Amino acid sequence: MTVRYLIVDDEAPSRANLRLALGAHPDWVLAGECDGTAAARGLLAAQDADVIFLDIQMPAESGLVLAREISRLPAPPLIVFVTAYSEHAVDAFDVHALDYLLKPLNDARLAQTVERIGAMLGQRQREAYGAALRDYVDAGTDRKAVLERINVRSVGRIEQILVADILWIESAGNYVELHLAGRTVLHRITLNRLETLLAPGDFLRVHRGAIVRRSEIARLDTVGDGSYRLTLRCGAAVAVSERYLAALKSAM
């Protein structure tokens, strides 16, 4: 499958590095290089692209402005955001299942991105991707806005999970398990990072490895070894650590 890609970055060395790195993938064909959003609009009006590598911070106009316009298309090209932000500043990309590359470019990370994009294009997931992209850009620049949806990516697929449907959340290393009624969904983001995006009035941290919906809290028990266990209305039993015990008792 041939993949046509566009690079939009105001820094010529960054464009060159990405183009040379993608040269290792023979099915990827360069549609063009642009040093800003205005040139990218002109190129996209003249030809199609499957993927856009889009720098966020550019002097004339932010890449997010172009991303917002692209998100309104019925079947938008996939966007890989290129950013110099630190790892802890890319929470929004993770929670919306959007791919990104950090500067300076990492070849292993790029190979992972190429694989993900191939799966997405192969399974014709542009409509679902468009919804995830709109969620991201509609949040504007205020990344502290209350999170309403989490876009979960699996192999070649994006599923939209409503935060209102989440009963509790459990840590699984660099992932979290989103416990819904009748099923559990695995999503790549750490529990600490996800906690900062949730409305504190709706959720409560009860353990280093667990966050629960406040309305799900049913009963707190002391177990045999002196530790605590929280029973939720859905029937789940969640360990409670001493650190969060006072806050939980206050909530009850």
Buried (B, 14 or more C-beta within 10 A) or exposed (E): EEBBBBBBBBBEEBBEBBBEBBEEBEEBEBBBBBBBBEBBBEBBEEEEBBBBBBBBBBEEEBBBEBBBBBBEEEEBBBBBBBBEBEEEEBBBBBBBBBBBBBBEBEEEEBEEBBEBBBBBBEEEBBEBBBBBBBBBBEBEEEBEEEBEBBBBBEEBBBBBBEBEBBBBBBBBEEBBBBBBEEEEBEBBBBBEBBBEBBEEEBBBBBBEBBBBBBEBBEEBEEEEEEEBEBBBEBEBEBBBBEEBBEEBEEEE
